[in-house]
Amino acid sequence: MDPELQRRIASQGGKAVPDEKRAFSTNRELARAAGRKGGRAVPAEKRSFFANRELAQQAGRKGGEAVPDDKRSFSQDRALAARAGAKGGLR
């Protein structure tokens, strides 16, 4: 199937349900739980970021560069960044 046609069809499914009726948009904990469950479904040795730190670093940089400087909460609030880093280090 043509990738553009596939994209258009998939986007229609997402638009069919109003925001307030989408479970993940109204229930952040449900979304988190689903994300954790999905992450656990793949053994650690088969997770691409687990097996390839360089790939994980590249993805992180790419994601960070996608957000303008004025919208980055950590670049605007060093204390927030420090707390997040400390929290991440405890896991």
N, CA, C and O atoms as a Tinker XYZ file with bonds, in Angstrom:
   364  protein
     1  N      0.851000   -1.173000    0.000000    73     2
     2  CA     0.000000    0.000000    0.000000    64     1     3
     3  C      0.901000    1.242000    0.000000    63     2     4     5
     4  O      1.968000    1.257000    0.613000    81     3
     5  N      0.454000    2.247000   -0.683000    73     3     6
     6  CA     1.182000    3.505000   -0.745000    64     5     7
     7  C      1.299000    4.085000    0.675000    63     6     8     9
     8  O      0.289000    4.217000    1.365000    81     7
     9  N      2.516000    4.432000    1.119000    73     7    10
    10  CA     2.694000    4.934000    2.488000    64     9    11
    11  C      1.848000    6.169000    2.802000    63    10    12    13
    12  O      1.350000    6.308000    3.919000    81    11
    13  N      1.683000    7.060000    1.834000    73    11    14
    14  CA     0.884000    8.266000    2.079000    64    13    15
    15  C     -0.583000    7.910000    2.296000    63    14    16    17
    16  O     -1.231000    8.468000    3.181000    81    15
    17  N     -1.102000    6.999000    1.507000    73    15    18
    18  CA    -2.488000    6.548000    1.672000    64    17    19
    19  C     -2.654000    5.869000    3.029000    63    18    20    21
    20  O     -3.651000    6.088000    3.719000    81    19
    21  N     -1.691000    5.057000    3.407000    73    19    22
    22  CA    -1.748000    4.379000    4.697000    64    21    23
    23  C     -1.770000    5.396000    5.843000    63    22    24    25
    24  O     -2.509000    5.222000    6.812000    81    23
    25  N     -0.962000    6.454000    5.733000    73    23    26
    26  CA    -0.934000    7.511000    6.745000    64    25    27
    27  C     -2.290000    8.203000    6.852000    63    26    28    29
    28  O     -2.783000    8.450000    7.953000    81    27
    29  N     -2.888000    8.514000    5.705000    73    27    30
    30  CA    -4.188000    9.204000    5.714000    64    29    31
    31  C     -5.260000    8.328000    6.358000    63    30    32    33
    32  O     -6.076000    8.810000    7.144000    81    31
    33  N     -5.252000    7.057000    6.024000    73    31    34
    34  CA    -6.245000    6.140000    6.602000    64    33    35
    35  C     -6.042000    6.036000    8.116000    63    34    36    37
    36  O     -7.009000    6.085000    8.876000    81    35
    37  N     -4.804000    5.894000    8.549000    73    35    38
    38  CA    -4.524000    5.776000    9.981000    64    37    39
    39  C     -4.935000    7.043000   10.727000    63    38    40    41
    40  O     -5.442000    6.958000   11.845000    81    39
    41  N     -4.726000    8.210000   10.131000    73    39    42
    42  CA    -5.070000    9.454000   10.813000    64    41    43
    43  C     -6.581000    9.585000   10.993000    63    42    44    45
    44  O     -7.036000   10.212000   11.949000    81    43
    45  N     -7.348000    9.011000   10.101000    73    43    46
    46  CA    -8.803000    9.070000   10.231000    64    45    47
    47  C     -9.269000    8.319000   11.465000    63    46    48    49
    48  O    -10.203000    8.747000   12.144000    81    47
    49  N     -8.620000    7.198000   11.754000    73    47    50
    50  CA    -8.981000    6.434000   12.954000    64    49    51
    51  C     -8.761000    7.253000   14.206000    63    50    52    53
    52  O     -9.586000    7.231000   15.118000    81    51
    53  N     -7.662000    7.971000   14.258000    73    51    54
    54  CA    -7.379000    8.806000   15.420000    64    53    55
    55  C     -8.330000    9.961000   15.561000    63    54    56    57
    56  O     -8.617000   10.388000   16.680000    81    55
    57  N     -8.828000   10.483000   14.460000    73    55    58
    58  CA    -9.734000   11.632000   14.500000    64    57    59
    59  C    -11.177000   11.222000   14.789000    63    58    60    61
    60  O    -12.014000   12.071000   15.096000    81    59
    61  N    -11.468000    9.932000   14.692000    73    59    62
    62  CA   -12.837000    9.457000   14.872000    64    61    63
    63  C    -13.307000    9.564000   16.321000    63    62    64    65
    64  O    -14.510000    9.619000   16.577000    81    63
    65  N    -12.376000    9.595000   17.263000    73    63    66
    66  CA   -12.736000    9.654000   18.677000    64    65    67
    67  C    -12.346000   11.027000   19.226000    63    66    68    69
    68  O    -11.192000   11.436000   19.097000    81    67
    69  N    -13.293000   11.741000   19.837000    73    67    70
    70  CA   -12.958000   13.056000   20.392000    64    69    71
    71  C    -11.947000   12.940000   21.538000    63    70    72    73
    72  O    -11.902000   11.924000   22.231000    81    71
    73  N    -11.137000   13.986000   21.731000    73    71    74
    74  CA   -10.089000   13.975000   22.755000    64    73    75
    75  C    -10.587000   13.522000   24.119000    63    74    76    77
    76  O     -9.940000   12.708000   24.778000    81    75
    77  N    -11.726000   14.042000   24.544000    73    75    78
    78  CA   -12.212000   13.735000   25.887000    64    77    79
    79  C    -12.604000   12.265000   26.069000    63    78    80    81
    80  O    -12.788000   11.806000   27.196000    81    79
    81  N    -12.731000   11.532000   24.967000    73    79    82
    82  CA   -13.087000   10.115000   25.068000    64    81    83
    83  C    -11.891000    9.196000   24.859000    63    82    84    85
    84  O    -12.025000    7.974000   24.916000    81    83
    85  N    -10.738000    9.778000   24.621000    73    83    86
    86  CA    -9.527000    8.967000   24.457000    64    85    87
    87  C     -8.973000    8.675000   25.839000    63    86    88    89
    88  O     -8.654000    9.595000   26.592000    81    87
    89  N     -8.860000    7.421000   26.168000    73    87    90
    90  CA    -8.455000    7.027000   27.517000    64    89    91
    91  C     -7.110000    7.621000   27.910000    63    90    92    93
    92  O     -6.963000    8.107000   29.031000    81    91
    93  N     -6.135000    7.595000   27.026000    73    91    94
    94  CA    -4.806000    8.069000   27.401000    64    93    95
    95  C     -4.759000    9.585000   27.542000    63    94    96    97
    96  O     -3.954000   10.099000   28.319000    81    95
    97  N     -5.594000   10.308000   26.818000    73    95    98
    98  CA    -5.566000   11.766000   26.927000    64    97    99
    99  C     -6.216000   12.238000   28.219000    63    98   100   101
   100  O     -5.940000   13.346000   28.679000    81    99
   101  N     -7.069000   11.421000   28.808000    73    99   102
   102  CA    -7.743000   11.829000   30.031000    64   101   103
   103  C     -7.180000   11.138000   31.269000    63   102   104   105
   104  O     -7.463000   11.555000   32.392000    81   103
   105  N     -6.387000   10.089000   31.076000    73   103   106
   106  CA    -5.883000    9.343000   32.215000    64   105   107
   107  C     -4.386000    9.089000   32.037000    63   106   108   109
   108  O     -3.981000    8.092000   31.440000    81   107
   109  N     -3.582000    9.995000   32.557000    73   107   110
   110  CA    -2.130000    9.895000   32.383000    64   109   111
   111  C     -1.559000    8.636000   33.017000    63   110   112   113
   112  O     -0.618000    8.048000   32.483000    81   111
   113  N     -2.113000    8.214000   34.146000    73   111   114
   114  CA    -1.601000    7.013000   34.811000    64   113   115
   115  C     -1.860000    5.771000   33.948000    63   114   116   117
   116  O     -1.022000    4.871000   33.884000    81   115
   117  N     -3.001000    5.727000   33.298000    73   115   118
   118  CA    -3.298000    4.622000   32.390000    64   117   119
   119  C     -2.294000    4.603000   31.234000    63   118   120   121
   120  O     -1.817000    3.541000   30.833000    81   119
   121  N     -1.982000    5.773000   30.711000    73   119   122
   122  CA    -0.998000    5.858000   29.623000    64   121   123
   123  C      0.374000    5.395000   30.097000    63   122   124   125
   124  O      1.058000    4.660000   29.385000    81   123
   125  N      0.784000    5.818000   31.296000    73   123   126
   126  CA     2.077000    5.392000   31.842000    64   125   127
   127  C      2.127000    3.883000   32.018000    63   126   128   129
   128  O      3.109000    3.233000   31.661000    81   127
   129  N      1.044000    3.332000   32.578000    73   127   130
   130  CA     0.998000    1.890000   32.816000    64   129   131
   131  C      1.092000    1.123000   31.497000    63   130   132   133
   132  O      1.771000    0.099000   31.419000    81   131
   133  N      0.420000    1.611000   30.477000    73   131   134
   134  CA     0.484000    0.949000   29.168000    64   133   135
   135  C      1.890000    1.025000   28.583000    63   134   136   137
   136  O      2.376000    0.060000   27.993000    81   135
   137  N      2.534000    2.160000   28.745000    73   135   138
   138  CA     3.904000    2.304000   28.260000    64   137   139
   139  C      4.861000    1.367000   28.967000    63   138   140   141
   140  O      5.724000    0.757000   28.336000    81   139
   141  N      4.708000    1.250000   30.287000    73   139   142
   142  CA     5.567000    0.328000   31.047000    64   141   143
   143  C      5.310000   -1.111000   30.615000    63   142   144   145
   144  O      6.243000   -1.895000   30.443000    81   143
   145  N      4.040000   -1.447000   30.443000    73   143   146
   146  CA     3.691000   -2.807000   30.034000    64   145   147
   147  C      4.292000   -3.124000   28.666000    63   146   148   149
   148  O      4.819000   -4.215000   28.450000    81   147
   149  N      4.211000   -2.175000   27.755000    73   147   150
   150  CA     4.796000   -2.388000   26.429000    64   149   151
   151  C      6.299000   -2.551000   26.500000    63   150   152   153
   152  O      6.876000   -3.377000   25.792000    81   151
   153  N      6.933000   -1.765000   27.354000    73   151   154
   154  CA     8.380000   -1.862000   27.502000    64   153   155
   155  C      8.825000   -3.186000   28.083000    63   154   156   157
   156  O      9.894000   -3.689000   27.738000    81   155
   157  N      8.022000   -3.751000   28.956000    73   155   158
   158  CA     8.374000   -5.033000   29.586000    64   157   159
   159  C      8.118000   -6.219000   28.665000    63   158   160   161
   160  O      8.618000   -7.316000   28.916000    81   159
   161  N      7.350000   -6.013000   27.607000    73   159   162
   162  CA     7.005000   -7.109000   26.702000    64   161   163
   163  C      8.206000   -7.569000   25.884000    63   162   164   165
   164  O      8.205000   -8.676000   25.347000    81   163
   165  N      9.221000   -6.729000   25.787000    73   163   166
   166  CA    10.416000   -7.064000   25.009000    64   165   167
   167  C     11.555000   -7.345000   25.986000    63   166   168   169
   168  O     11.834000   -6.518000   26.854000    81   167
   169  N     12.215000   -8.489000   25.863000    73   167   170
   170  CA    13.334000   -8.777000   26.767000    64   169   171
   171  C     14.414000   -7.701000   26.665000    63   170   172   173
   172  O     14.640000   -7.152000   25.587000    81   171
   173  N     15.073000   -7.402000   27.767000    73   171   174
   174  CA    16.065000   -6.329000   27.816000    64   173   175
   175  C     17.123000   -6.470000   26.726000    63   174   176   177
   176  O     17.505000   -5.478000   26.104000    81   175
   177  N     17.592000   -7.669000   26.493000    73   175   178
   178  CA    18.661000   -7.846000   25.494000    64   177   179
   179  C     18.197000   -7.579000   24.065000    63   178   180   181
   180  O     19.021000   -7.454000   23.159000    81   179
   181  N     16.886000   -7.490000   23.858000    73   179   182
   182  CA    16.372000   -7.221000   22.515000    64   181   183
   183  C     15.929000   -5.776000   22.344000    63   182   184   185
   184  O     15.495000   -5.390000   21.258000    81   183
   185  N     16.029000   -4.977000   23.385000    73   183   186
   186  CA    15.664000   -3.565000   23.288000    64   185   187
   187  C     16.822000   -2.824000   22.634000    63   186   188   189
   188  O     17.960000   -2.905000   23.096000    81   187
   189  N     16.531000   -2.112000   21.573000    73   187   190
   190  CA    17.607000   -1.475000   20.812000    64   189   191
   191  C     18.392000   -0.470000   21.647000    63   190   192   193
   192  O     19.613000   -0.398000   21.510000    81   191
   193  N     17.740000    0.303000   22.503000    73   191   194
   194  CA    18.469000    1.278000   23.308000    64   193   195
   195  C     19.279000    0.595000   24.396000    63   194   196   197
   196  O     20.347000    1.077000   24.773000    81   195
   197  N     18.785000   -0.510000   24.896000    73   195   198
   198  CA    19.507000   -1.267000   25.915000    64   197   199
   199  C     20.800000   -1.829000   25.338000    63   198   200   201
   200  O     21.847000   -1.809000   25.985000    81   199
   201  N     20.707000   -2.324000   24.120000    73   199   202
   202  CA    21.848000   -2.970000   23.484000    64   201   203
   203  C     22.798000   -1.977000   22.824000    63   202   204   205
   204  O     23.953000   -2.312000   22.560000    81   203
   205  N     22.332000   -0.768000   22.555000    73   203   206
   206  CA    23.145000    0.173000   21.793000    64   205   207
   207  C     23.038000    1.576000   22.408000    63   206   208   209
   208  O     22.147000    2.352000   22.063000    81   207
   209  N     23.956000    1.880000   23.318000    73   207   210
   210  CA    23.930000    3.179000   23.995000    64   209   211
   211  C     24.076000    4.338000   23.019000    63   210   212   213
   212  O     23.456000    5.387000   23.195000    81   211
   213  N     24.893000    4.147000   21.993000    73   211   214
   214  CA    25.104000    5.211000   21.001000    64   213   215
   215  C     23.776000    5.559000   20.313000    63   214   216   217
   216  O     23.474000    6.732000   20.094000    81   215
   217  N     22.994000    4.541000   19.979000    73   215   218
   218  CA    21.687000    4.760000   19.358000    64   217   219
   219  C     20.776000    5.535000   20.312000    63   218   220   221
   220  O     20.059000    6.442000   19.888000    81   219
   221  N     20.804000    5.179000   21.590000    73   219   222
   222  CA    19.983000    5.871000   22.582000    64   221   223
   223  C     20.409000    7.337000   22.703000    63   222   224   225
   224  O     19.565000    8.228000   22.800000    81   223
   225  N     21.726000    7.580000   22.697000    73   223   226
   226  CA    22.207000    8.954000   22.797000    64   225   227
   227  C     21.784000    9.780000   21.586000    63   226   228   229
   228  O     21.376000   10.933000   21.723000    81   227
   229  N     21.885000    9.184000   20.411000    73   227   230
   230  CA    21.492000    9.898000   19.187000    64   229   231
   231  C     20.014000   10.243000   19.219000    63   230   232   233
   232  O     19.618000   11.348000   18.849000    81   231
   233  N     19.194000    9.288000   19.666000    73   231   234
   234  CA    17.750000    9.527000   19.732000    64   233   235
   235  C     17.430000   10.634000   20.728000    63   234   236   237
   236  O     16.576000   11.482000   20.467000    81   235
   237  N     18.106000   10.627000   21.855000    73   235   238
   238  CA    17.888000   11.668000   22.855000    64   237   239
   239  C     18.253000   13.047000   22.337000    63   238   240   241
   240  O     17.525000   14.016000   22.552000    81   239
   241  N     19.386000   13.128000   21.652000    73   239   242
   242  CA    19.797000   14.415000   21.086000    64   241   243
   243  C     18.796000   14.889000   20.042000    63   242   244   245
   244  O     18.415000   16.060000   20.018000    81   243
   245  N     18.371000   13.966000   19.178000    73   243   246
   246  CA    17.425000   14.323000   18.117000    64   245   247
   247  C     16.115000   14.832000   18.728000    63   246   248   249
   248  O     15.554000   15.826000   18.265000    81   247
   249  N     15.638000   14.151000   19.760000    73   247   250
   250  CA    14.412000   14.582000   20.432000    64   249   251
   251  C     14.575000   15.943000   21.081000    63   250   252   253
   252  O     13.678000   16.783000   21.010000    81   251
   253  N     15.710000   16.159000   21.707000    73   251   254
   254  CA    15.951000   17.443000   22.354000    64   253   255
   255  C     16.048000   18.579000   21.360000    63   254   256   257
   256  O     15.597000   19.690000   21.639000    81   255
   257  N     16.630000   18.316000   20.211000    73   255   258
   258  CA    16.784000   19.360000   19.197000    64   257   259
   259  C     15.459000   19.706000   18.518000    63   258   260   261
   260  O     15.342000   20.759000   17.892000    81   259
   261  N     14.472000   18.836000   18.636000    73   259   262
   262  CA    13.187000   19.071000   17.989000    64   261   263
   263  C     12.360000   20.128000   18.714000    63   262   264   265
   264  O     11.394000   20.653000   18.161000    81   263
   265  N     12.738000   20.438000   19.946000    73   263   266
   266  CA    11.995000   21.405000   20.753000    64   265   267
   267  C     12.767000   22.719000   20.784000    63   266   268   269
   268  O     13.962000   22.723000   21.077000    81   267
   269  N     12.095000   23.844000   20.484000    73   267   270
   270  CA    12.789000   25.141000   20.528000    64   269   271
   271  C     13.300000   25.445000   21.944000    63   270   272   273
   272  O     12.706000   25.010000   22.930000    81   271
   273  N     14.398000   26.190000   22.033000    73   271   274
   274  CA    15.017000   26.501000   23.322000    64   273   275
   275  C     14.026000   27.068000   24.337000    63   274   276   277
   276  O     14.054000   26.695000   25.510000    81   275
   277  N     13.155000   27.965000   23.887000    73   275   278
   278  CA    12.238000   28.616000   24.835000    64   277   279
   279  C     11.157000   27.674000   25.362000    63   278   280   281
   280  O     10.439000   28.021000   26.299000    81   279
   281  N     11.036000   26.491000   24.770000    73   279   282
   282  CA    10.034000   25.530000   25.215000    64   281   283
   283  C     10.639000   24.406000   26.063000    63   282   284   285
   284  O      9.903000   23.574000   26.595000    81   283
   285  N     11.946000   24.372000   26.190000    73   283   286
   286  CA    12.616000   23.314000   26.960000    64   285   287
   287  C     12.586000   23.682000   28.437000    63   286   288   289
   288  O     13.214000   24.658000   28.847000    81   287
   289  N     11.874000   22.921000   29.221000    73   287   290
   290  CA    11.748000   23.262000   30.641000    64   289   291
   291  C     13.082000   23.130000   31.355000    63   290   292   293
   292  O     13.365000   23.924000   32.252000    81   291
   293  N     13.912000   22.162000   30.993000    73   291   294
   294  CA    15.184000   21.997000   31.683000    64   293   295
   295  C     16.153000   23.122000   31.341000    63   294   296   297
   296  O     16.956000   23.519000   32.186000    81   295
   297  N     16.094000   23.641000   30.120000    73   295   298
   298  CA    17.002000   24.741000   29.776000    64   297   299
   299  C     16.577000   26.036000   30.459000    63   298   300   301
   300  O     17.388000   26.945000   30.634000    81   299
   301  N     15.321000   26.118000   30.839000    73   299   302
   302  CA    14.805000   27.314000   31.494000    64   301   303
   303  C     14.885000   27.217000   33.016000    63   302   304   305
   304  O     14.860000   28.234000   33.710000    81   303
   305  N     14.980000   25.997000   33.528000    73   303   306
   306  CA    14.923000   25.800000   34.977000    64   305   307
   307  C     15.962000   24.768000   35.392000    63   306   308   309
   308  O     15.689000   23.568000   35.389000    81   307
   309  N     17.156000   25.237000   35.749000    73   307   310
   310  CA    18.258000   24.332000   36.090000    64   309   311
   311  C     17.939000   23.490000   37.328000    63   310   312   313
   312  O     18.374000   22.342000   37.418000    81   311
   313  N     17.189000   24.042000   38.277000    73   311   314
   314  CA    16.840000   23.289000   39.486000    64   313   315
   315  C     15.945000   22.112000   39.131000    63   314   316   317
   316  O     16.096000   21.022000   39.683000    81   315
   317  N     15.018000   22.330000   38.215000    73   315   318
   318  CA    14.149000   21.251000   37.757000    64   317   319
   319  C     14.984000   20.148000   37.089000    63   318   320   321
   320  O     14.751000   18.961000   37.316000    81   319
   321  N     15.944000   20.550000   36.275000    73   319   322
   322  CA    16.813000   19.577000   35.610000    64   321   323
   323  C     17.620000   18.788000   36.630000    63   322   324   325
   324  O     17.776000   17.575000   36.495000    81   323
   325  N     18.132000   19.467000   37.649000    73   323   326
   326  CA    18.923000   18.801000   38.676000    64   325   327
   327  C     18.082000   17.780000   39.444000    63   326   328   329
   328  O     18.542000   16.672000   39.720000    81   327
   329  N     16.849000   18.160000   39.788000    73   327   330
   330  CA    15.968000   17.228000   40.500000    64   329   331
   331  C     15.646000   16.010000   39.641000    63   330   332   333
   332  O     15.647000   14.881000   40.131000    81   331
   333  N     15.372000   16.242000   38.357000    73   331   334
   334  CA    15.062000   15.123000   37.453000    64   333   335
   335  C     16.266000   14.196000   37.307000    63   334   336   337
   336  O     16.116000   12.974000   37.296000    81   335
   337  N     17.449000   14.772000   37.196000    73   335   338
   338  CA    18.656000   13.956000   37.084000    64   337   339
   339  C     18.901000   13.133000   38.325000    63   338   340   341
   340  O     19.270000   11.962000   38.233000    81   339
   341  N     18.699000   13.732000   39.490000    73   339   342
   342  CA    18.884000   13.016000   40.736000    64   341   343
   343  C     17.863000   11.882000   40.867000    63   342   344   345
   344  O     18.191000   10.781000   41.310000    81   343
   345  N     16.633000   12.172000   40.478000    73   343   346
   346  CA    15.585000   11.159000   40.540000    64   345   347
   347  C     15.895000   10.006000   39.600000    63   346   348   349
   348  O     15.712000    8.842000   39.958000    81   347
   349  N     16.361000   10.325000   38.403000    73   347   350
   350  CA    16.713000    9.274000   37.445000    64   349   351
   351  C     17.869000    8.427000   37.925000    63   350   352   353
   352  O     17.910000    7.226000   37.660000    81   351
   353  N     18.804000    9.032000   38.624000    73   351   354
   354  CA    19.952000    8.298000   39.130000    64   353   355
   355  C     19.610000    7.330000   40.241000    63   354   356   357
   356  O     20.390000    6.422000   40.529000    81   355
   357  N     18.460000    7.503000   40.870000    73   355   358
   358  CA    18.053000    6.634000   41.973000    64   357   359
   359  C     17.418000    5.336000   41.504000    63   358   360   361
   360  O     17.262000    4.402000   42.291000    81   359
   361  N     17.051000    5.269000   40.236000    73   359   362
   362  CA    16.335000    4.076000   39.745000    64   361   363
   363  C     17.228000    2.901000   39.580000    63   362   364
   364  O     16.773000    1.831000   39.176000    81   363
